[in-house]
């Protein structure tokens, strides 16, 4: 199970520098799962990648423009609920990331619109974040 891995991570990674290392490791693990030829079968590794990101966030949620929170939120909203996704938890993570970044990291708003709002079928939420992006990003014709 994951308990032994969680205990090992918590015992060996506890400094600011450690948080950076496990943030990168968790990010890479999720990226590998996403690009894997194994498809849905690679999702078996999700709990391990989450442990790394959650522990990094517990040490310093502000690292790299709240990247850990952004990834956790995006994953929670991207995985369908019957397969273990929790959109409300994802929204909470992403809203924390928005607060930390002072709404300056536009990929967070995009994730809230495209992943979370679509998953929960919330049209009002979708347009709230899409309209924010439209107002704050200069689009080139």
Secondary structure, DSSP 8 states (H G I E B T S, - for coil): --HHHHHHHHHH--SHHHHHHHHHHHHHHHHHHHH-TTGGGGGGGHHHHHHHHHHHHHH-TTHHHHHHHHHHHHHHHHS-GGGT--HHHHHHHHHHHHHHHTT--HHHHHHIIIIIIHHHT-HHHHHHHHHHHHHHS----
